[in-house]
Amino acid sequence: MGKRFALITGASGGIGREIAIKLAEENYSLYLHYNSNEEAILALIEELKPHQVELIPIQADLAAPDGYKKLAENIFALHAIVLNSGNSYYGLISDMDETIVTEMVQLHVTSPFQLTKELLPKLMYQEQAAIVAVTSIWGQTGASCEVLYSMVKGSQNAFIKALSKEVSLNGIRVNAVAPVRFPLPCSNLSVQKIWKSSKAISRWAGWGIPKKSRRPYTICFPTSRPI
């Protein structure tokens, strides 16, 4: 098998970093997307150098309407996409600023949709191509004071379920992993659990599909038809 490339959006964050480490261990060359945390990306590249894979950092603001275009224009060979970019916002729905709503929808819904649309032709004829989205348990259950976040994550879940049905006959696996908690700077989620989440992502992407996930902090959607 020749060189394989995976794109990780939000690679500068906690989950993104651990996914990058896991995929580098699987001998994937990586497009490492980030928005503003260049320092974290450069540190990650240094950490991954011993794996001797190609590492390509790409800066793009996916909360901006044209951010996905900037990212897509820098992607060439591609075998897998991990849609991991995102952030949360706490507050009552009555207090939501219109700008925040617009940016959250762009970041979590519109940009992943448009980015996938742009990159899908690159996956169509690849063997074992995969798309995995990191969503959230709140996208299924909803959360008070996180109504906006719950809404956009629920949209991601619907997107993944529908997309999996549309591209399954092309041999592309499409799934989501929904952690109960994201490893934000204020989170007490352990590094071990973050790594296990990234391992679950790589497994659901097609590198060994488990019959059943028993992890209490993740929910996986086995929505792709077997090829």
Rosetta silent file (secondary structure, phi, psi, omega in degrees, C-alpha in Angstrom):
SEQUENCE: MGKRFALITGASGGIGREIAIKLAEENYSLYLHYNSNEEAILALIEELKPHQVELIPIQADLAAPDGYKKLAENIFALHAIVLNSGNSYYGLISDMDETIVTEMVQLHVTSPFQLTKELLPKLMYQEQAAIVAVTSIWGQTGASCEVLYSMVKGSQNAFIKALSKEVSLNGIRVNAVAPVRFPLPCSNLSVQKIWKSSKAISRWAGWGIPKKSRRPYTICFPTSRPI
SCORE:     score description
SCORE:     0.000 S_00000001
   1 L     0.000  133.291 -179.297    0.000    0.000    0.000 S_00000001
   2 L   -76.482 -171.982 -179.293    1.377    3.452   -0.953 S_00000001
   3 L   -63.626  136.469  179.928    1.486    6.604    1.118 S_00000001
   4 E  -119.466  141.429 -176.062   -1.874    7.488    2.664 S_00000001
   5 E  -118.564  139.619  175.159   -2.998   10.969    3.718 S_00000001
   6 E  -128.950  140.233  173.913   -5.517   12.044    6.346 S_00000001
   7 E   -99.691  130.100  174.191   -6.857   15.520    7.091 S_00000001
   8 E  -119.181  113.236  173.875   -7.523   16.404   10.727 S_00000001
   9 L   -82.603  146.329 -177.646   -9.395   19.652   11.320 S_00000001
  10 L    66.460   38.548 -176.496   -8.765   21.214   14.696 S_00000001
  11 L   -73.042  -12.122 -179.292   -5.491   19.316   15.075 S_00000001
  12 L   -82.647  -10.102 -179.797   -4.158   21.863   17.576 S_00000001
  13 L   -87.076 -179.767 -175.564   -6.707   20.850   20.235 S_00000001
  14 H   -62.776  -53.108  179.483   -6.609   17.990   22.726 S_00000001
  15 H   -67.200  -41.966 -179.840   -8.561   15.388   20.765 S_00000001
  16 H   -58.402  -41.900  179.043   -7.029   16.521   17.463 S_00000001
  17 H   -61.038  -46.408 -177.277   -3.527   16.061   18.835 S_00000001
  18 H   -68.619  -34.829  175.378   -4.220   12.542   20.051 S_00000001
  19 H   -63.096  -43.253  179.915   -5.863   11.593   16.752 S_00000001
  20 H   -60.442  -43.288  178.944   -2.773   12.855   14.925 S_00000001
  21 H   -61.927  -44.662 -178.881   -0.499   10.753   17.113 S_00000001
  22 H   -64.186  -44.642 -178.080   -2.606    7.652   16.554 S_00000001
  23 H   -70.283  -33.762  175.070   -2.789    8.093   12.770 S_00000001
  24 H   -63.870  -37.799  175.257    0.941    8.818   12.541 S_00000001
  25 H   -62.789  -29.100  177.736    1.493    5.523   14.354 S_00000001
  26 L   -85.679    8.838  176.313   -0.651    3.957   11.606 S_00000001
  27 L    71.499   29.243  174.259    1.803    5.466    9.061 S_00000001
  28 E   -88.551  133.409  166.049   -0.581    8.136    7.774 S_00000001
  29 E   -77.997  148.292 -166.107    0.818   11.357    6.411 S_00000001
  30 E  -129.449  134.924  162.460   -1.195   14.230    7.863 S_00000001
  31 E   -91.272  117.535 -175.247   -2.709   17.554    6.943 S_00000001
  32 E  -106.349   99.485 -178.867   -2.827   19.297   10.325 S_00000001
  33 E   -83.129  144.004  173.584   -5.426   22.060   10.289 S_00000001
  34 E  -150.253  165.006  175.962   -5.486   24.832   12.871 S_00000001
  35 L  -104.950  -67.110 -174.579   -6.949   28.302   13.211 S_00000001
  36 L  -120.884  -16.765 -173.973   -4.914   30.396   15.658 S_00000001
  37 L   -91.516   68.884 -179.655   -2.838   28.024   17.802 S_00000001
  38 H   -64.545  -33.983 -178.948    0.228   27.735   15.566 S_00000001
  39 H   -59.337  -42.914  179.991    2.437   27.066   18.571 S_00000001
  40 H   -65.997  -37.709  179.407    0.542   23.862   19.370 S_00000001
  41 H   -66.711  -43.243  179.342    0.770   22.673   15.747 S_00000001
  42 H   -63.813  -38.402  177.033    4.519   23.276   15.585 S_00000001
  43 H   -65.890  -39.313  178.799    4.971   21.376   18.839 S_00000001
  44 H   -64.793  -41.284  178.652    2.838   18.530   17.473 S_00000001
  45 H   -60.702  -42.803  177.239    4.927   18.370   14.299 S_00000001
  46 H   -60.936  -40.844 -179.283    8.087   18.061   16.383 S_00000001
  47 H   -66.220  -32.025 -175.516    6.483   15.285   18.407 S_00000001
  48 H   -89.669   -9.699 -176.459    5.460   13.375   15.275 S_00000001
  49 H   -54.836  -37.130  179.433    8.789   13.634   13.416 S_00000001
  50 H   -60.628  -19.930 -179.710   10.072   10.252   14.676 S_00000001
  51 H   -78.227  -10.946  175.661    7.233    8.557   12.764 S_00000001
  52 L    54.726   46.971  173.031    8.782    9.771    9.495 S_00000001
  53 L  -115.175  160.815  179.557    5.480   10.692    7.855 S_00000001
  54 L   -75.905  132.477 -176.400    4.711   13.816    5.858 S_00000001
  55 E  -126.133  118.501 -173.519    3.243   16.575    8.053 S_00000001
  56 E  -123.340  105.484  177.581    1.523   19.557    6.438 S_00000001
  57 E   -78.860  139.710  178.699    0.168   22.371    8.660 S_00000001
  58 E  -136.278  123.200  177.620   -2.696   24.424    7.178 S_00000001
  59 E   -94.360  132.411  175.304   -4.162   27.534    8.763 S_00000001
  60 L  -163.071  140.097  177.704   -7.812   28.362    8.085 S_00000001
  61 L   -94.326  102.332 -177.455  -10.645   29.928   10.075 S_00000001
  62 L   -78.634   -2.273  172.499  -13.588   27.548    9.641 S_00000001
  63 L   -87.167   -5.068  177.102  -15.860   29.980   11.498 S_00000001
  64 L   -99.962  148.011 -175.492  -15.498   32.300    8.492 S_00000001
  65 L   -58.120  -32.172 -177.852  -17.569   31.730    5.337 S_00000001
  66 L  -101.970    8.340 -177.294  -14.515   31.260    3.082 S_00000001
  67 H   -63.389  -40.722 -178.060  -12.373   29.318    5.553 S_00000001
  68 H   -64.450  -30.941  179.167  -13.216   25.895    4.131 S_00000001
  69 H   -66.458  -43.517  178.889  -12.085   27.055    0.663 S_00000001
  70 H   -60.644  -40.740  179.348   -8.655   28.040    1.954 S_00000001
  71 H   -68.327  -47.838 -176.659   -8.311   24.645    3.607 S_00000001
  72 H   -62.292  -34.539 -178.759   -9.568   22.644    0.618 S_00000001
  73 L   -65.618  -18.052 -178.426   -7.220   24.448   -1.771 S_00000001
  74 L  -103.630   10.937  178.765   -4.236   23.077    0.157 S_00000001
  75 L  -105.053  130.170 -179.484   -5.349   19.427    0.097 S_00000001
  76 L  -116.507 -103.432  175.126   -3.996   17.171   -2.622 S_00000001
  77 L   -64.164  141.008 -176.613   -3.845   13.391   -2.134 S_00000001
  78 L  -155.391  135.567  179.134   -6.420   12.330    0.458 S_00000001
  79 L  -125.784  -19.027 -178.380   -7.702    9.067    1.939 S_00000001
  80 E  -153.252  147.644  177.001   -9.415   10.104    5.184 S_00000001
  81 E  -126.606  130.392  171.970  -11.039   13.139    6.800 S_00000001
  82 E  -114.950  110.071 -179.472  -11.480   13.697   10.531 S_00000001
  83 E   -87.213   96.792 -170.427  -13.916   16.568   11.157 S_00000001
  84 L  -120.601  -11.230 -177.278  -12.800   17.641   14.594 S_00000001
  85 L   -64.193  144.579  176.565  -12.894   21.472   14.653 S_00000001
  86 L   167.094  165.448  170.471  -15.260   23.060   17.084 S_00000001
  87 L  -152.137  167.516 -178.150  -15.848   24.997   20.262 S_00000001
  88 L  -110.535  165.504  175.454  -18.590   25.345   22.813 S_00000001
  89 L  -145.359  125.535 -177.234  -20.546   28.299   24.107 S_00000001
  90 L  -101.675  135.602  177.144  -22.295   28.440   27.468 S_00000001
  91 L   155.396  162.640  178.101  -25.304   30.634   28.120 S_00000001
  92 L   -70.382  149.115  179.852  -29.047   30.950   27.947 S_00000001
  93 H   -60.262  -32.485 -179.550  -30.640   30.987   24.505 S_00000001
  94 H   -68.921  -16.506 -178.115  -32.125   34.396   25.317 S_00000001
  95 H  -101.985    2.939 -175.127  -28.603   35.787   25.764 S_00000001
  96 L   -71.256  125.560  174.913  -27.125   34.477   22.506 S_00000001
  97 L   -76.820  141.532 -176.631  -25.505   37.135   20.346 S_00000001
  98 H   -60.598  -34.988  179.299  -26.351   36.844   16.647 S_00000001
  99 H   -64.875  -41.407  178.900  -22.677   36.871   15.680 S_00000001
 100 H   -63.706  -43.077  178.755  -21.939   33.931   17.949 S_00000001
 101 H   -59.852  -46.644 -178.967  -24.861   31.981   16.505 S_00000001
 102 H   -61.588  -45.147 -178.762  -23.670   32.649   12.959 S_00000001
 103 H   -67.710  -38.470  179.481  -20.073   31.653   13.723 S_00000001
 104 H   -66.120  -41.965  177.942  -21.084   28.486   15.585 S_00000001
 105 H   -65.690  -40.574  178.292  -23.315   27.330   12.734 S_00000001
 106 H   -63.246  -46.929 -176.032  -20.564   28.102   10.222 S_00000001
 107 H   -66.211  -43.798 -172.012  -17.894   26.282   12.233 S_00000001
 108 H   -95.902  -23.565 -173.412  -19.870   23.166   13.112 S_00000001
 109 H  -117.726  -62.273 -173.273  -22.365   22.791   10.272 S_00000001
 110 H   -66.660  -48.081 -178.646  -21.728   24.819    7.122 S_00000001
 111 H   -64.202  -45.554  175.844  -17.939   24.486    6.933 S_00000001
 112 H   -59.392  -39.508  178.486  -17.866   20.692    7.544 S_00000001
 113 H   -62.976  -51.977 -176.981  -20.578   20.276    4.904 S_00000001
 114 H   -66.966  -38.371  178.593  -18.841   22.472    2.326 S_00000001
 115 H   -63.751  -44.689  178.277  -15.389   21.071    3.088 S_00000001
 116 H   -62.012  -42.425  178.000  -16.656   17.506    2.673 S_00000001
 117 H   -58.322  -44.489 -178.655  -18.348   18.485   -0.586 S_00000001
 118 H   -66.454  -36.714 -172.583  -15.101   19.961   -1.906 S_00000001
 119 H   -94.767  -13.364 -175.507  -12.936   17.003   -0.888 S_00000001
 120 H   -55.796  -41.031  178.711  -15.294   14.123   -1.606 S_00000001
 121 H   -57.333  -28.374  179.695  -14.066   13.612   -5.216 S_00000001
 122 H   -71.916  -21.961 -178.746  -10.585   12.913   -3.826 S_00000001
 123 H   -92.663  -19.434 -168.240  -11.998   10.032   -1.742 S_00000001
 124 L   -56.517  -37.290 -173.741  -14.242    8.463   -4.363 S_00000001
 125 L  -111.667   18.052  177.775  -11.661    6.173   -5.931 S_00000001
 126 L   -92.122  148.519  174.247   -9.502    5.446   -2.903 S_00000001
 127 L   -80.378  135.123  177.507   -9.428    2.094   -1.167 S_00000001
 128 L    57.484   39.909  175.418  -10.729    2.204    2.419 S_00000001
 129 L   -69.815  151.591 -175.159  -11.545    5.908    2.311 S_00000001
 130 E  -150.213  147.963  171.336  -13.146    7.266    5.462 S_00000001
 131 E  -129.081  126.745  179.048  -14.829   10.309    6.965 S_00000001
 132 E  -129.635  132.304  176.806  -15.174   10.567   10.741 S_00000001
 133 E  -110.988  136.599  172.320  -16.770   13.424   12.662 S_00000001
 134 E   -91.567  107.718 -177.608  -16.125   14.156   16.321 S_00000001
 135 L  -105.779 -137.554 -178.300  -19.552   15.186   17.566 S_00000001
 136 L  -159.815  151.498  175.376  -20.942   15.242   21.113 S_00000001
 137 L   -60.732  -27.995 -179.858  -23.363   13.441   23.383 S_00000001
 138 H   -68.138  -20.882  175.414  -25.231   16.772   23.613 S_00000001
 139 H   -69.447  -14.950  178.042  -26.111   16.393   19.948 S_00000001
 140 H  -104.979  -39.902 -173.908  -28.262   13.447   20.967 S_00000001
 141 H  -102.303  -25.279 -173.821  -29.563   14.376   24.401 S_00000001
 142 L    79.179  155.436 -179.217  -29.385   18.180   24.437 S_00000001
 143 L  -146.832  131.831  174.712  -28.078   20.273   27.313 S_00000001
 144 L   -61.694  140.630 -178.219  -29.472   23.236   29.240 S_00000001
 145 L    68.697    4.845  171.588  -27.340   26.369   28.798 S_00000001
 146 L  -135.454   42.615 -177.594  -25.744   24.720   25.761 S_00000001
 147 H   -63.773  -42.668 -179.329  -28.737   24.859   23.429 S_00000001
 148 H   -64.618  -46.862  178.788  -26.709   26.313   20.554 S_00000001
 149 H   -62.261  -42.983  178.099  -23.927   23.743   20.940 S_00000001
 150 H   -60.766  -40.623 -179.084  -26.476   20.932   21.200 S_00000001
 151 H   -62.800  -47.975 -176.130  -28.191   22.162   18.028 S_00000001
 152 H   -71.240  -32.482  177.851  -25.041   22.251   15.885 S_00000001
 153 H   -72.582  -34.631  173.575  -23.820   18.901   17.179 S_00000001
 154 H   -63.576  -36.449  176.130  -27.221   17.376   16.451 S_00000001
 155 H   -64.026  -39.471  177.175  -26.879   18.748   12.930 S_00000001
 156 H   -62.197  -42.759  179.171  -23.507   17.029   12.610 S_00000001
 157 H   -61.199  -43.186  179.098  -25.030   13.707   13.659 S_00000001
 158 H   -64.868  -40.735  178.486  -27.791   14.054   11.059 S_00000001
 159 H   -59.880  -46.624 -177.811  -25.231   15.016    8.410 S_00000001
 160 H   -65.353  -43.580 -179.779  -23.076   11.970    9.128 S_00000001
 161 H   -61.931  -43.117 -179.167  -26.014    9.548    9.120 S_00000001
 162 H   -70.372  -44.268 -178.885  -27.299   10.871    5.805 S_00000001
 163 H   -62.013  -38.133 -179.106  -23.875   11.103    4.160 S_00000001
 164 H   -59.633  -36.944  179.287  -23.028    7.538    5.128 S_00000001
 165 H   -72.141  -34.519 -176.044  -26.029    6.294    3.171 S_00000001
 166 H   -73.115  -35.053 -173.361  -25.220    8.452    0.156 S_00000001
 167 H  -109.267    4.379 -176.503  -21.575    7.432   -0.292 S_00000001
 168 H   -61.730  -35.793 -179.406  -21.570    3.872    1.045 S_00000001
 169 H   -72.161  -11.574  173.404  -21.763    2.379   -2.441 S_00000001
 170 H   -89.174    1.505  178.305  -18.592    4.295   -3.280 S_00000001
 171 L    81.344   17.076 -179.267  -16.782    2.376   -0.574 S_00000001
 172 L   -99.793  123.337  177.009  -16.407    5.366    1.762 S_00000001
 173 E   -83.754  133.112  179.557  -16.982    4.721    5.452 S_00000001
 174 E  -130.839  120.880 -178.267  -18.703    7.576    7.277 S_00000001
 175 E  -146.978  169.809  177.223  -19.114    7.536   11.042 S_00000001
 176 E  -130.767  150.590  171.420  -19.175    9.741   14.125 S_00000001
 177 E  -120.880  127.573 -174.269  -17.700    9.499   17.597 S_00000001
 178 L  -117.187   88.466  178.160  -19.590   11.392   20.297 S_00000001
 179 L   -65.463  148.803  174.561  -17.522   11.938   23.479 S_00000001
 180 L   -68.810  -38.702  178.397  -19.408   12.830   26.628 S_00000001
 181 L  -134.397  139.764  174.709  -16.807   15.512   27.346 S_00000001
 182 L   -87.836  149.453  179.373  -14.311   17.245   25.084 S_00000001
 183 L   -80.556   65.300  174.876  -10.739   17.743   26.337 S_00000001
 184 L   -72.156  162.731 -179.859  -10.957   21.518   26.621 S_00000001
 185 L   -53.219  -30.306 -177.466   -8.254   23.261   28.677 S_00000001
 186 L   -89.800    0.441 -175.640  -10.648   23.357   31.650 S_00000001
 187 L   -83.617  148.266  175.325  -11.581   19.680   31.335 S_00000001
 188 L   -99.758   17.373  178.243  -10.338   17.025   33.718 S_00000001
 189 L   -64.936  129.583 -174.281  -10.598   14.327   31.041 S_00000001
 190 L   -73.281  156.481  176.618   -7.468   12.209   31.309 S_00000001
 191 H   -59.599  -37.079  179.654   -4.918   11.819   28.533 S_00000001
 192 H   -61.125  -42.368  179.510   -5.648    8.087   28.572 S_00000001
 193 H   -69.702  -37.107  175.657   -9.331    8.683   27.819 S_00000001
 194 H   -60.636  -43.929 -179.774   -8.480   11.186   25.073 S_00000001
 195 H   -63.705  -39.602  178.495   -6.190    8.583   23.523 S_00000001
 196 H   -64.422  -36.745  176.057   -8.911    5.958   23.751 S_00000001
 197 H   -62.649  -42.811  179.407  -11.305    8.317   21.976 S_00000001
 198 H   -66.261  -34.807  177.410   -8.779    8.804   19.187 S_00000001
 199 H   -66.528  -39.645  177.061   -8.305    5.033   18.997 S_00000001
 200 H   -62.281  -39.634  178.704  -12.061    4.598   18.693 S_00000001
 201 H   -61.110  -46.520 -178.097  -12.073    7.140   15.870 S_00000001
 202 H   -65.612  -33.679  179.415   -9.380    5.283   13.956 S_00000001
 203 H   -70.185  -43.223 -179.567  -11.210    1.987   14.408 S_00000001
 204 H   -71.475  -18.833  177.671  -14.541    3.350   13.247 S_00000001
 205 L   -74.712  -10.181  175.412  -12.821    4.936   10.258 S_00000001
 206 L   123.282    1.720 -179.747  -12.181    1.465    8.912 S_00000001
 207 L   -94.383   50.959 -177.309   -8.904    0.311   10.445 S_00000001
 208 L   107.104   88.822 -174.962  -10.589   -2.607   12.239 S_00000001
 209 L   -82.628  122.292  178.327  -14.291   -2.119   12.951 S_00000001
 210 L   -73.878  148.841  178.129  -15.358   -3.287   16.408 S_00000001
 211 L   -68.589  -33.874 -178.329  -18.572   -5.293   16.683 S_00000001
 212 L  -156.049  133.664  177.151  -19.732   -3.210   19.587 S_00000001
 213 L   -90.802  127.457  179.643  -18.397   -0.187   21.416 S_00000001
 214 L  -113.064   15.667 -179.576  -18.576   -0.491   25.189 S_00000001
 215 L   -75.585  124.699 -176.493  -16.845    2.801   26.024 S_00000001
 216 L   -70.359  -17.951 -175.872  -19.041    4.766   28.436 S_00000001
 217 L  -103.111    5.618  175.953  -17.727    8.117   27.213 S_00000001
 218 L  -133.714  150.881  170.512  -18.264    7.603   23.479 S_00000001
 219 L  -129.337  124.024 -177.520  -21.186    6.732   21.256 S_00000001
 220 E  -110.114  143.023  177.890  -20.406    5.539   17.752 S_00000001
 221 L  -104.168  104.169  176.373  -22.767    5.385   14.807 S_00000001
 222 L   -80.833   66.537 -168.961  -22.089    2.303   12.619 S_00000001
 223 L   -91.032  -16.912 -178.580  -24.122    3.861    9.817 S_00000001
 224 L   -76.047  139.996  175.505  -22.057    2.917    6.793 S_00000001
 225 L   -72.249  142.055  176.378  -23.089   -0.148    4.847 S_00000001
 226 L   -67.072  140.885 -179.595  -20.415   -2.860    4.653 S_00000001
 227 L  -106.247    0.000    0.000  -18.732   -2.977    1.250 S_00000001
